Amino acid sequence: MKQVDKFYGNMIVSHIVVVGALIGFLTAITAILLYISGDPTFSFITHWVSHLGVGPNGSNVVFNGGMVYSGIISWIYSLYLAGYLHKKGAIKFLIIISLGCGIMLGIGLLLIGIFPLELIFGIHNIAAGLFFYGGMFSCIIYGITAYLTPSISKLHSIIGFMIATVFLAYIIINSLPLNISFKMVAEWAVFFAIPTWILSQGIIILRSNRT
């Protein structure tokens, strides 16, 4: 854990996490705008997230590259969180579980970028599953860990549990006989939930390091 503590203590890494999440947002938005410029029929109620991976006008290149980049940032963020939790005296086995979920999330994002929907469908689905469950359990486990650690602000837990509800809502919506448009919107909500979580947690930790 000494190496993790050293990693966490590096303020440059702290800024990388925050800036990385922002770039992830901008990459996704850029891919959407490029898709719309090539196909004006695009909308959150008619297209799945995966359509960006095979979209027109260079949207596929931006989106897939962004997913690979986001996967790498997720690994850095996972180490960053592990160091933060360890420094605050969190329960070690929860730190390890949280780190494992973060690594799973990063692998999922990386594979989504490498294997777009229409190239190798099976691998893409596995990647999407890693992203979904890795992201959901990261939020839940980190939220629980933060809640059980007195020296950590409960705001971390609140945000983590709020983001986790987005994932749970997606599961519920997909299990109901609803119009497919509702399911598409729910998937987009999950897609944007992860960078929102990383960005918010990164900002809170960065601010706490300065006080």
C-alpha positions in Angstrom: 0.0 0.0 0.0 3.0 2.4 0.3 3.2 2.7 -3.5 -0.5 3.4 -3.6 -0.1 6.1 -0.9 2.7 7.7 -2.9 0.5 7.6 -6.0 -2.4 9.2 -4.2 -0.2 11.9 -2.7 0.9 13.1 -6.1 -1.2 16.2 -6.8 -0.5 15.8 -10.6 -2.5 12.5 -10.5 -5.3 14.3 -8.6 -5.6 16.8 -11.5 -5.3 14.0 -14.1 -8.4 12.4 -12.6 -10.5 15.5 -12.7 -9.3 16.7 -16.2 -9.6 13.1 -17.5 -13.2 12.9 -16.5 -13.9 16.3 -18.2 -12.2 15.1 -21.4 -14.3 12.0 -21.3 -17.4 14.1 -21.2 -16.2 16.3 -24.1 -15.2 13.2 -26.2 -18.7 11.8 -25.8 -20.4 15.1 -26.7 -18.1 15.6 -29.7 -18.9 12.1 -31.0 -22.6 12.8 -30.6 -22.3 16.1 -32.5 -20.3 14.4 -35.3 -22.9 11.7 -35.5 -25.7 14.3 -35.8 -23.9 16.2 -38.5 -23.7 12.9 -40.5 -27.1 11.6 -39.6 -29.7 14.2 -38.3 -32.0 11.4 -37.2 -29.9 10.7 -34.1 -31.5 11.1 -30.7 -31.3 9.6 -27.3 -34.7 7.9 -27.9 -33.9 6.3 -31.2 -30.2 5.2 -30.8 -28.3 3.1 -28.4 -24.9 4.3 -27.0 -23.3 1.6 -29.1 -24.4 3.3 -32.3 -21.7 5.9 -31.7 -19.1 3.2 -32.1 -20.1 2.6 -35.7 -21.4 6.1 -36.4 -20.8 8.3 -39.5 -18.6 11.4 -40.0 -15.8 10.3 -37.8 -18.0 9.9 -34.7 -16.9 6.2 -34.5 -13.2 7.2 -34.3 -13.8 9.8 -31.6 -16.1 7.6 -29.6 -14.0 4.5 -29.7 -10.8 6.4 -29.0 -12.6 8.1 -26.1 -13.6 4.7 -24.6 -10.0 3.5 -24.7 -8.9 6.7 -23.1 -11.6 6.5 -20.5 -10.6 3.0 -19.6 -7.1 4.1 -18.8 -8.4 7.1 -16.8 -10.6 4.6 -14.9 -7.6 2.6 -13.8 -5.8 5.7 -12.7 -8.9 6.8 -10.8 -9.3 3.4 -9.2 -5.7 3.5 -7.8 -6.4 7.1 -6.8 -9.4 6.1 -4.8 -7.6 3.1 -3.2 -4.9 5.4 -2.0 -7.4 7.9 -0.7 -9.4 5.2 1.2 -6.2 3.7 2.6 -4.9 7.1 3.8 -8.3 7.7 5.5 -8.1 4.4 7.4 -10.9 2.5 5.5 -11.4 -1.2 5.8 -8.7 -2.9 3.7 -10.8 -5.7 2.1 -13.4 -3.1 1.0 -10.6 -1.1 -0.5 -9.5 -4.2 -2.5 -13.0 -4.9 -3.7 -13.5 -1.3 -4.7 -10.2 -1.4 -6.6 -11.2 -4.6 -8.3 -14.5 -3.1 -9.5 -12.7 -0.1 -10.8 -10.3 -2.3 -12.8 -13.3 -4.2 -14.2 -14.9 -0.9 -15.2 -11.7 0.2 -17.0 -11.4 -3.1 -18.9 -15.0 -2.8 -20.0 -14.5 0.7 -21.3 -11.2 -0.3 -23.1 -12.9 -3.3 -24.8 -15.9 -1.3 -25.8 -13.6 1.0 -27.7 -11.6 -1.8 -29.3 -14.6 -3.9 -30.2 -17.5 -1.8 -31.5 -20.9 -3.4 -31.8 -20.9 -4.5 -35.4 -17.4 -5.9 -35.5 -17.4 -8.6 -32.8 -20.8 -8.6 -31.2 -20.1 -11.1 -28.5 -17.0 -9.4 -27.1 -18.8 -6.1 -27.2 -21.6 -7.4 -25.0 -19.1 -8.8 -22.5 -17.3 -5.5 -22.5 -20.7 -3.7 -21.9 -21.4 -6.0 -19.0 -18.0 -5.3 -17.4 -18.6 -1.6 -17.8 -22.1 -1.8 -16.3 -21.5 -4.1 -13.3 -18.0 -2.7 -12.7 -19.4 0.8 -12.6 -22.4 0.0 -10.5 -20.5 -2.0 -7.9 -17.8 0.6 -7.8 -20.3 3.2 -6.8 -22.0 0.9 -4.2 -18.8 -0.5 -2.6 -17.1 2.9 -2.5 -20.2 4.5 -1.1 -20.3 1.8 1.7 -16.6 2.1 2.4 -16.8 5.9 2.6 -19.9 5.7 4.9 -18.1 3.3 7.3 -15.0 5.5 7.4 -15.5 8.3 10.0 -12.7 10.5 8.5 -14.3 10.6 5.1 -17.1 13.1 4.2 -20.5 11.4 3.9 -21.0 13.4 0.7 -18.9 10.7 -1.0 -21.4 8.1 0.0 -24.4 10.2 -1.0 -23.1 10.8 -4.5 -22.0 7.1 -4.9 -25.5 5.8 -3.9 -27.2 8.4 -6.1 -25.2 7.3 -9.1 -25.9 3.6 -8.2 -29.6 4.3 -8.4 -29.2 5.2 -12.1 -27.8 1.7 -12.7 -30.6 0.1 -10.7 -33.2 2.2 -12.6 -31.7 0.9 -15.8 -32.1 -2.7 -14.6 -35.7 -2.1 -13.6 -36.6 -0.3 -16.9 -35.1 -3.1 -19.0 -37.0 -5.8 -17.1 -40.4 -4.1 -17.8 -42.4 -4.3 -21.0 -41.8 -0.6 -21.9 -41.2 1.1 -25.2 -37.7 0.7 -26.3 -37.2 4.4 -26.2 -37.3 4.4 -22.4 -34.6 1.7 -22.4 -32.4 3.7 -24.7 -32.7 6.8 -22.5 -31.9 4.7 -19.4 -28.8 3.4 -21.2 -27.6 6.9 -22.0 -28.2 7.9 -18.3 -25.9 5.1 -17.2 -23.3 6.0 -19.9 -23.0 9.6 -18.5 -23.4 8.5 -14.9 -19.8 7.1 -14.6 -17.9 10.2 -15.8 -20.2 12.3 -13.5 -19.3 10.1 -10.6 -15.5 10.2 -11.3 -15.6 13.9 -11.8 -17.6 14.7 -8.7 -15.5 12.4 -6.4 -12.2 13.7 -7.9 -13.2 17.3 -7.2 -14.2 16.5 -3.6 -11.0 14.7 -2.9 -8.9 17.4 -4.6 -10.6 20.1 -2.5 -10.1 18.1 0.7 -6.4 17.8 -0.1 -6.0 21.5 -0.2 -7.7 22.1 3.1 
